[in-house]
Amino acid sequence: MLDNESDQARNQEALSAYTRALDDLREMQAKHHAETRRSFAEVNQGIAEINTLLRALIDKA
């Protein structure tokens, strides 16, 4: 019976470690997605500014 209890304790610890690892991965993924969204927003803003400048140049031509 003692072996069964120690097996259960090891299994529970392994499951807890797995759950923590999944939580860490989810957190890293969320941070990565947030950084990617910010980067795309910055690029889109830059493109919008370039388009505005190009339109102004075309209008003056």
Long-range contacts (C-beta under 8 A, 24 or more apart in sequence): none
